[in-house]
Amino acid sequence: MDTRIQTSFGTRCKELRAGLGVSQESFANAIGMDRSYYASIEAGRRNVTLINMKKLADGFGVSLSQLFDADVFDLTAI
């Protein structure tokens, strides 16, 4: 299975979280997600559901479309 999109999505989440200046644990707790599950998203090991993508976007303070912003989320490599 090709997991490049999961890896790209994880990198995007890590960048957005770092921009907020919070740890994985505090971010995961703030959005009601288990820290280990969130860590596996950043590591590119999860196929994230739409419901969890919405939780992430809300936690980052961005829309779903901004979460997948073409200028920073490289879909061409997928």
Backbone atoms as SQL, in Angstrom:
CREATE TABLE atoms (id INTEGER PRIMARY KEY, chain TEXT, resi INTEGER, resn TEXT, atom TEXT, x REAL, y REAL, z REAL);
INSERT INTO atoms VALUES
  (1, 'A', 1, 'MET', 'N', 0.843, -1.182, 0.000),
  (2, 'A', 1, 'MET', 'CA', 0.000, 0.000, 0.000),
  (3, 'A', 1, 'MET', 'C', 0.890, 1.247, 0.000),
  (4, 'A', 2, 'ASP', 'N', 0.500, 2.214, -0.783),
  (5, 'A', 2, 'ASP', 'CA', 1.240, 3.481, -0.886),
  (6, 'A', 2, 'ASP', 'C', 0.809, 4.387, 0.268),
  (7, 'A', 3, 'THR', 'N', 1.748, 4.722, 1.131),
  (8, 'A', 3, 'THR', 'CA', 1.421, 5.516, 2.324),
  (9, 'A', 3, 'THR', 'C', 1.960, 6.945, 2.253),
  (10, 'A', 4, 'ARG', 'N', 2.358, 7.387, 1.062),
  (11, 'A', 4, 'ARG', 'CA', 2.924, 8.736, 0.950),
  (12, 'A', 4, 'ARG', 'C', 1.953, 9.824, 1.385),
  (13, 'A', 5, 'ILE', 'N', 0.667, 9.645, 1.115),
  (14, 'A', 5, 'ILE', 'CA', -0.297, 10.669, 1.522),
  (15, 'A', 5, 'ILE', 'C', -0.394, 10.727, 3.042),
  (16, 'A', 6, 'GLN', 'N', -0.304, 9.570, 3.700),
  (17, 'A', 6, 'GLN', 'CA', -0.333, 9.544, 5.161),
  (18, 'A', 6, 'GLN', 'C', 0.895, 10.250, 5.726),
  (19, 'A', 7, 'THR', 'N', 2.046, 10.014, 5.116),
  (20, 'A', 7, 'THR', 'CA', 3.281, 10.657, 5.561),
  (21, 'A', 7, 'THR', 'C', 3.203, 12.165, 5.349),
  (22, 'A', 8, 'SER', 'N', 2.708, 12.592, 4.198),
  (23, 'A', 8, 'SER', 'CA', 2.560, 14.027, 3.920),
  (24, 'A', 8, 'SER', 'C', 1.576, 14.674, 4.879),
  (25, 'A', 9, 'PHE', 'N', 0.479, 13.979, 5.157),
  (26, 'A', 9, 'PHE', 'CA', -0.514, 14.513, 6.077),
  (27, 'A', 9, 'PHE', 'C', 0.082, 14.624, 7.485),
  (28, 'A', 10, 'GLY', 'N', 0.837, 13.623, 7.901),
  (29, 'A', 10, 'GLY', 'CA', 1.480, 13.660, 9.211),
  (30, 'A', 10, 'GLY', 'C', 2.456, 14.813, 9.340),
  (31, 'A', 11, 'THR', 'N', 3.218, 15.053, 8.292),
  (32, 'A', 11, 'THR', 'CA', 4.160, 16.174, 8.288),
  (33, 'A', 11, 'THR', 'C', 3.414, 17.495, 8.395),
  (34, 'A', 12, 'ARG', 'N', 2.327, 17.618, 7.669),
  (35, 'A', 12, 'ARG', 'CA', 1.513, 18.846, 7.729),
  (36, 'A', 12, 'ARG', 'C', 0.978, 19.073, 9.138),
  (37, 'A', 13, 'CYS', 'N', 0.485, 18.017, 9.774),
  (38, 'A', 13, 'CYS', 'CA', -0.028, 18.138, 11.143),
  (39, 'A', 13, 'CYS', 'C', 1.078, 18.544, 12.108),
  (40, 'A', 14, 'LYS', 'N', 2.242, 17.951, 11.949),
  (41, 'A', 14, 'LYS', 'CA', 3.370, 18.286, 12.824),
  (42, 'A', 14, 'LYS', 'C', 3.747, 19.764, 12.680),
  (43, 'A', 15, 'GLU', 'N', 3.774, 20.254, 11.439),
  (44, 'A', 15, 'GLU', 'CA', 4.106, 21.661, 11.197),
  (45, 'A', 15, 'GLU', 'C', 3.081, 22.593, 11.835),
  (46, 'A', 16, 'LEU', 'N', 1.800, 22.266, 11.681),
  (47, 'A', 16, 'LEU', 'CA', 0.750, 23.111, 12.246),
  (48, 'A', 16, 'LEU', 'C', 0.799, 23.093, 13.775),
  (49, 'A', 17, 'ARG', 'N', 1.022, 21.920, 14.360),
  (50, 'A', 17, 'ARG', 'CA', 1.106, 21.817, 15.816),
  (51, 'A', 17, 'ARG', 'C', 2.307, 22.595, 16.341),
  (52, 'A', 18, 'ALA', 'N', 3.438, 22.455, 15.658),
  (53, 'A', 18, 'ALA', 'CA', 4.643, 23.183, 16.072),
  (54, 'A', 18, 'ALA', 'C', 4.400, 24.688, 16.007),
  (55, 'A', 19, 'GLY', 'N', 3.642, 25.118, 15.010),
  (56, 'A', 19, 'GLY', 'CA', 3.312, 26.533, 14.890),
  (57, 'A', 19, 'GLY', 'C', 2.486, 27.049, 16.058),
  (58, 'A', 20, 'LEU', 'N', 1.749, 26.141, 16.685),
  (59, 'A', 20, 'LEU', 'CA', 0.967, 26.520, 17.868),
  (60, 'A', 20, 'LEU', 'C', 1.833, 26.518, 19.127),
  (61, 'A', 21, 'GLY', 'N', 2.998, 25.895, 19.032),
  (62, 'A', 21, 'GLY', 'CA', 3.905, 25.849, 20.172),
  (63, 'A', 21, 'GLY', 'C', 3.450, 24.936, 21.295),
  (64, 'A', 22, 'VAL', 'N', 2.769, 23.846, 20.939),
  (65, 'A', 22, 'VAL', 'CA', 2.282, 22.911, 21.957),
  (66, 'A', 22, 'VAL', 'C', 2.838, 21.514, 21.704),
  (67, 'A', 23, 'SER', 'N', 2.837, 20.711, 22.751),
  (68, 'A', 23, 'SER', 'CA', 3.310, 19.332, 22.645),
  (69, 'A', 23, 'SER', 'C', 2.241, 18.460, 21.999),
  (70, 'A', 24, 'GLN', 'N', 2.652, 17.284, 21.555),
  (71, 'A', 24, 'GLN', 'CA', 1.681, 16.322, 21.023),
  (72, 'A', 24, 'GLN', 'C', 0.623, 16.012, 22.068),
  (73, 'A', 25, 'GLU', 'N', 1.067, 15.798, 23.289),
  (74, 'A', 25, 'GLU', 'CA', 0.144, 15.427, 24.357),
  (75, 'A', 25, 'GLU', 'C', -0.882, 16.516, 24.632),
  (76, 'A', 26, 'SER', 'N', -0.440, 17.765, 24.773),
  (77, 'A', 26, 'SER', 'CA', -1.407, 18.820, 25.069),
  (78, 'A', 26, 'SER', 'C', -2.335, 19.072, 23.896),
  (79, 'A', 27, 'PHE', 'N', -1.820, 18.968, 22.669),
  (80, 'A', 27, 'PHE', 'CA', -2.699, 19.152, 21.512),
  (81, 'A', 27, 'PHE', 'C', -3.732, 18.033, 21.443),
  (82, 'A', 28, 'ALA', 'N', -3.280, 16.790, 21.584),
  (83, 'A', 28, 'ALA', 'CA', -4.205, 15.649, 21.532),
  (84, 'A', 28, 'ALA', 'C', -5.276, 15.762, 22.613),
  (85, 'A', 29, 'ASN', 'N', -4.866, 16.119, 23.816),
  (86, 'A', 29, 'ASN', 'CA', -5.844, 16.279, 24.902),
  (87, 'A', 29, 'ASN', 'C', -6.845, 17.379, 24.581),
  (88, 'A', 30, 'ALA', 'N', -6.377, 18.471, 24.001),
  (89, 'A', 30, 'ALA', 'CA', -7.250, 19.604, 23.691),
  (90, 'A', 30, 'ALA', 'C', -8.325, 19.243, 22.674),
  (91, 'A', 31, 'ILE', 'N', -8.020, 18.313, 21.773),
  (92, 'A', 31, 'ILE', 'CA', -9.010, 17.944, 20.749),
  (93, 'A', 31, 'ILE', 'C', -9.716, 16.623, 21.058),
  (94, 'A', 32, 'GLY', 'N', -9.440, 16.047, 22.230),
  (95, 'A', 32, 'GLY', 'CA', -10.119, 14.812, 22.626),
  (96, 'A', 32, 'GLY', 'C', -9.611, 13.580, 21.905),
  (97, 'A', 33, 'MET', 'N', -8.304, 13.530, 21.668),
  (98, 'A', 33, 'MET', 'CA', -7.702, 12.405, 20.952),
  (99, 'A', 33, 'MET', 'C', -6.596, 11.815, 21.816),
  (100, 'A', 34, 'ASP', 'N', -6.423, 10.524, 21.763),
  (101, 'A', 34, 'ASP', 'CA', -5.350, 9.872, 22.501),
  (102, 'A', 34, 'ASP', 'C', -3.997, 10.324, 21.960),
  (103, 'A', 35, 'ARG', 'N', -3.043, 10.606, 22.858),
  (104, 'A', 35, 'ARG', 'CA', -1.740, 11.097, 22.447),
  (105, 'A', 35, 'ARG', 'C', -1.022, 10.115, 21.530),
  (106, 'A', 36, 'SER', 'N', -1.093, 8.832, 21.822),
  (107, 'A', 36, 'SER', 'CA', -0.388, 7.861, 20.981),
  (108, 'A', 36, 'SER', 'C', -1.016, 7.770, 19.590),
  (109, 'A', 37, 'TYR', 'N', -2.338, 7.928, 19.510),
  (110, 'A', 37, 'TYR', 'CA', -3.002, 7.939, 18.210),
  (111, 'A', 37, 'TYR', 'C', -2.549, 9.167, 17.420),
  (112, 'A', 38, 'TYR', 'N', -2.534, 10.331, 18.092),
  (113, 'A', 38, 'TYR', 'CA', -2.092, 11.541, 17.409),
  (114, 'A', 38, 'TYR', 'C', -0.636, 11.415, 16.964),
  (115, 'A', 39, 'ALA', 'N', 0.217, 10.867, 17.814),
  (116, 'A', 39, 'ALA', 'CA', 1.635, 10.692, 17.457),
  (117, 'A', 39, 'ALA', 'C', 1.768, 9.806, 16.225),
  (118, 'A', 40, 'SER', 'N', 0.925, 8.800, 16.109),
  (119, 'A', 40, 'SER', 'CA', 0.995, 7.914, 14.936),
  (120, 'A', 40, 'SER', 'C', 0.494, 8.614, 13.674),
  (121, 'A', 41, 'ILE', 'N', -0.363, 9.625, 13.818),
  (122, 'A', 41, 'ILE', 'CA', -0.768, 10.443, 12.661),
  (123, 'A', 41, 'ILE', 'C', 0.443, 11.220, 12.162),
  (124, 'A', 42, 'GLU', 'N', 1.126, 11.902, 13.088),
  (125, 'A', 42, 'GLU', 'CA', 2.307, 12.685, 12.695),
  (126, 'A', 42, 'GLU', 'C', 3.383, 11.793, 12.079),
  (127, 'A', 43, 'ALA', 'N', 3.470, 10.557, 12.534),
  (128, 'A', 43, 'ALA', 'CA', 4.474, 9.631, 12.015),
  (129, 'A', 43, 'ALA', 'C', 4.059, 9.024, 10.673),
  (130, 'A', 44, 'GLY', 'N', 2.841, 9.320, 10.220),
  (131, 'A', 44, 'GLY', 'CA', 2.376, 8.812, 8.932),
  (132, 'A', 44, 'GLY', 'C', 1.914, 7.367, 8.967),
  (133, 'A', 45, 'ARG', 'N', 1.517, 6.892, 10.145),
  (134, 'A', 45, 'ARG', 'CA', 1.103, 5.499, 10.278),
  (135, 'A', 45, 'ARG', 'C', -0.405, 5.315, 10.383),
  (136, 'A', 46, 'ARG', 'N', -1.170, 6.384, 10.207),
  (137, 'A', 46, 'ARG', 'CA', -2.628, 6.294, 10.331),
  (138, 'A', 46, 'ARG', 'C', -3.321, 6.757, 9.058),
  (139, 'A', 47, 'ASN', 'N', -4.385, 6.051, 8.728),
  (140, 'A', 47, 'ASN', 'CA', -5.287, 6.463, 7.659),
  (141, 'A', 47, 'ASN', 'C', -6.438, 7.172, 8.362),
  (142, 'A', 48, 'VAL', 'N', -6.351, 8.471, 8.471),
  (143, 'A', 48, 'VAL', 'CA', -7.219, 9.276, 9.331),
  (144, 'A', 48, 'VAL', 'C', -8.614, 9.414, 8.728),
  (145, 'A', 49, 'THR', 'N', -9.633, 9.256, 9.578),
  (146, 'A', 49, 'THR', 'CA', -11.020, 9.404, 9.127),
  (147, 'A', 49, 'THR', 'C', -11.364, 10.880, 8.949),
  (148, 'A', 50, 'LEU', 'N', -12.424, 11.126, 8.219),
  (149, 'A', 50, 'LEU', 'CA', -12.887, 12.501, 8.022),
  (150, 'A', 50, 'LEU', 'C', -13.254, 13.160, 9.346),
  (151, 'A', 51, 'ILE', 'N', -13.852, 12.410, 10.248),
  (152, 'A', 51, 'ILE', 'CA', -14.226, 12.959, 11.552),
  (153, 'A', 51, 'ILE', 'C', -12.979, 13.433, 12.292),
  (154, 'A', 52, 'ASN', 'N', -11.925, 12.626, 12.269),
  (155, 'A', 52, 'ASN', 'CA', -10.692, 13.022, 12.952),
  (156, 'A', 52, 'ASN', 'C', -9.972, 14.151, 12.215),
  (157, 'A', 53, 'MET', 'N', -10.090, 14.192, 10.889),
  (158, 'A', 53, 'MET', 'CA', -9.510, 15.321, 10.150),
  (159, 'A', 53, 'MET', 'C', -10.179, 16.626, 10.576),
  (160, 'A', 54, 'LYS', 'N', -11.488, 16.587, 10.784),
  (161, 'A', 54, 'LYS', 'CA', -12.220, 17.777, 11.230),
  (162, 'A', 54, 'LYS', 'C', -11.774, 18.175, 12.628),
  (163, 'A', 55, 'LYS', 'N', -11.592, 17.208, 13.526),
  (164, 'A', 55, 'LYS', 'CA', -11.076, 17.512, 14.871),
  (165, 'A', 55, 'LYS', 'C', -9.712, 18.185, 14.787),
  (166, 'A', 56, 'LEU', 'N', -8.854, 17.647, 13.928),
  (167, 'A', 56, 'LEU', 'CA', -7.515, 18.214, 13.764),
  (168, 'A', 56, 'LEU', 'C', -7.588, 19.640, 13.236),
  (169, 'A', 57, 'ALA', 'N', -8.357, 19.839, 12.176),
  (170, 'A', 57, 'ALA', 'CA', -8.477, 21.176, 11.586),
  (171, 'A', 57, 'ALA', 'C', -8.988, 22.175, 12.618),
  (172, 'A', 58, 'ASP', 'N', -10.016, 21.796, 13.366),
  (173, 'A', 58, 'ASP', 'CA', -10.561, 22.678, 14.392),
  (174, 'A', 58, 'ASP', 'C', -9.496, 22.993, 15.445),
  (175, 'A', 59, 'GLY', 'N', -8.737, 21.984, 15.851),
  (176, 'A', 59, 'GLY', 'CA', -7.687, 22.184, 16.839),
  (177, 'A', 59, 'GLY', 'C', -6.584, 23.102, 16.343),
  (178, 'A', 60, 'PHE', 'N', -6.280, 23.018, 15.055),
  (179, 'A', 60, 'PHE', 'CA', -5.255, 23.886, 14.472),
  (180, 'A', 60, 'PHE', 'C', -5.802, 25.274, 14.153),
  (181, 'A', 61, 'GLY', 'N', -7.122, 25.416, 14.204),
  (182, 'A', 61, 'GLY', 'CA', -7.730, 26.709, 13.883),
  (183, 'A', 61, 'GLY', 'C', -7.741, 26.998, 12.399),
  (184, 'A', 62, 'VAL', 'N', -7.860, 25.936, 11.589),
  (185, 'A', 62, 'VAL', 'CA', -7.896, 26.086, 10.132),
  (186, 'A', 62, 'VAL', 'C', -9.106, 25.326, 9.587),
  (187, 'A', 63, 'SER', 'N', -9.477, 25.645, 8.363),
  (188, 'A', 63, 'SER', 'CA', -10.547, 24.903, 7.694),
  (189, 'A', 63, 'SER', 'C', -9.955, 23.611, 7.140),
  (190, 'A', 64, 'LEU', 'N', -10.829, 22.701, 6.738),
  (191, 'A', 64, 'LEU', 'CA', -10.334, 21.467, 6.113),
  (192, 'A', 64, 'LEU', 'C', -9.548, 21.769, 4.843),
  (193, 'A', 65, 'SER', 'N', -10.011, 22.748, 4.073),
  (194, 'A', 65, 'SER', 'CA', -9.275, 23.077, 2.846),
  (195, 'A', 65, 'SER', 'C', -7.898, 23.651, 3.174),
  (196, 'A', 66, 'GLN', 'N', -7.788, 24.428, 4.246),
  (197, 'A', 66, 'GLN', 'CA', -6.478, 24.948, 4.647),
  (198, 'A', 66, 'GLN', 'C', -5.568, 23.832, 5.162),
  (199, 'A', 67, 'LEU', 'N', -6.162, 22.813, 5.755),
  (200, 'A', 67, 'LEU', 'CA', -5.383, 21.665, 6.221),
  (201, 'A', 67, 'LEU', 'C', -4.670, 21.001, 5.049),
  (202, 'A', 68, 'PHE', 'N', -5.321, 21.031, 3.884),
  (203, 'A', 68, 'PHE', 'CA', -4.751, 20.448, 2.672),
  (204, 'A', 68, 'PHE', 'C', -4.292, 21.517, 1.686),
  (205, 'A', 69, 'ASP', 'N', -3.855, 22.643, 2.182),
  (206, 'A', 69, 'ASP', 'CA', -3.395, 23.750, 1.350),
  (207, 'A', 69, 'ASP', 'C', -2.326, 23.264, 0.366),
  (208, 'A', 70, 'ALA', 'N', -2.597, 23.436, -0.921),
  (209, 'A', 70, 'ALA', 'CA', -1.696, 22.936, -1.963),
  (210, 'A', 70, 'ALA', 'C', -0.310, 23.574, -1.904),
  (211, 'A', 71, 'ASP', 'N', -0.210, 24.766, -1.338),
  (212, 'A', 71, 'ASP', 'CA', 1.093, 25.426, -1.263),
  (213, 'A', 71, 'ASP', 'C', 2.016, 24.767, -0.240),
  (214, 'A', 72, 'VAL', 'N', 1.446, 24.062, 0.730),
  (215, 'A', 72, 'VAL', 'CA', 2.273, 23.442, 1.766),
  (216, 'A', 72, 'VAL', 'C', 2.109, 21.927, 1.837),
  (217, 'A', 73, 'PHE', 'N', 1.029, 21.394, 1.318),
  (218, 'A', 73, 'PHE', 'CA', 0.775, 19.957, 1.324),
  (219, 'A', 73, 'PHE', 'C', 0.993, 19.451, -0.095),
  (220, 'A', 74, 'ASP', 'N', 2.118, 18.835, -0.332),
  (221, 'A', 74, 'ASP', 'CA', 2.523, 18.464, -1.686),
  (222, 'A', 74, 'ASP', 'C', 1.806, 17.212, -2.170),
  (223, 'A', 75, 'LEU', 'N', 0.687, 17.420, -2.849),
  (224, 'A', 75, 'LEU', 'CA', -0.085, 16.294, -3.395),
  (225, 'A', 75, 'LEU', 'C', 0.504, 15.810, -4.720),
  (226, 'A', 76, 'THR', 'N', 1.378, 16.569, -5.320),
  (227, 'A', 76, 'THR', 'CA', 1.949, 16.144, -6.598),
  (228, 'A', 76, 'THR', 'C', 2.905, 14.969, -6.447),
  (229, 'A', 77, 'ALA', 'N', 3.446, 14.815, -5.264),
  (230, 'A', 77, 'ALA', 'CA', 4.395, 13.720, -5.032),
  (231, 'A', 77, 'ALA', 'C', 3.684, 12.413, -4.733),
  (232, 'A', 78, 'ILE', 'N', 2.369, 12.455, -4.684),
  (233, 'A', 78, 'ILE', 'CA', 1.604, 11.265, -4.294),
  (234, 'A', 78, 'ILE', 'C', 1.105, 10.517, -5.503);
